[in-house]
């Protein structure tokens, strides 16, 4: 597609903002679902750039509650209407992790909370864009998984199940629509170097963590035509060393 239009969920987050910036710097027009416009502006407003130079940036936002399917549908419809259906790229970065808990200590609400955050948000955005991607015979979707979705982790059942479901979502969509130019992949990072994680990490541990910029580079590469044959893959990004 000649005009590259992307949606990055969680685009104001510690990882998402770097993906938004990377894609925009490469000529993509990027839309971000935001809980509030104040949140969006606090991350992406460059009107007071200390260089004094003003550059129009192609980063836009609408209010959206990613946990509410109707809100996601409304967001997607707005973007599709503005872009005349030309939305070919989606990055699902919304996610979170709960406190460790042994299986006998878990209740259903804990699993539902992780599924809502890590799986259903990605499902909502993906499903709301698939019909258009099918019509265009083009789509590139990337979700951010976790190592816990690939291996058994003690005290992480709720988190693991939700990330396993996310990986399966990407693999299933990629298989179902492989003949319609739609390609999905999952990036599985190690510990990401974010301000929140730095509060508990030691200097030696932090040195081995994955930077958000590294992940943004992988997203950009997977979206490029050089990777057009890579679909349904799990790409591990586990260390910056």
Secondary structure as GFF3:
##gff-version 3
##sequence-region A 1 241
A	DSSP	beta_strand	5	9	.	.	.	ID=ss1
A	DSSP	alpha_helix	16	25	.	.	.	ID=ss2
A	DSSP	beta_strand	29	34	.	.	.	ID=ss3
A	DSSP	alpha_helix	37	44	.	.	.	ID=ss4
A	DSSP	beta_strand	59	63	.	.	.	ID=ss5
A	DSSP	alpha_helix	69	82	.	.	.	ID=ss6
A	DSSP	beta_strand	89	92	.	.	.	ID=ss7
A	DSSP	three_ten_helix	103	105	.	.	.	ID=ss8
A	DSSP	alpha_helix	108	114	.	.	.	ID=ss9
A	DSSP	pi_helix	115	120	.	.	.	ID=ss10
A	DSSP	alpha_helix	121	136	.	.	.	ID=ss11
A	DSSP	beta_strand	139	144	.	.	.	ID=ss12
A	DSSP	three_ten_helix	147	149	.	.	.	ID=ss13
A	DSSP	alpha_helix	157	176	.	.	.	ID=ss14
A	DSSP	three_ten_helix	178	180	.	.	.	ID=ss15
A	DSSP	beta_strand	182	189	.	.	.	ID=ss16
A	DSSP	beta_strand	192	193	.	.	.	ID=ss17
A	DSSP	alpha_helix	195	198	.	.	.	ID=ss18
A	DSSP	alpha_helix	203	207	.	.	.	ID=ss19
A	DSSP	beta_strand	210	211	.	.	.	ID=ss20
A	DSSP	alpha_helix	212	223	.	.	.	ID=ss21
A	DSSP	three_ten_helix	225	227	.	.	.	ID=ss22
A	DSSP	beta_strand	233	237	.	.	.	ID=ss23
###
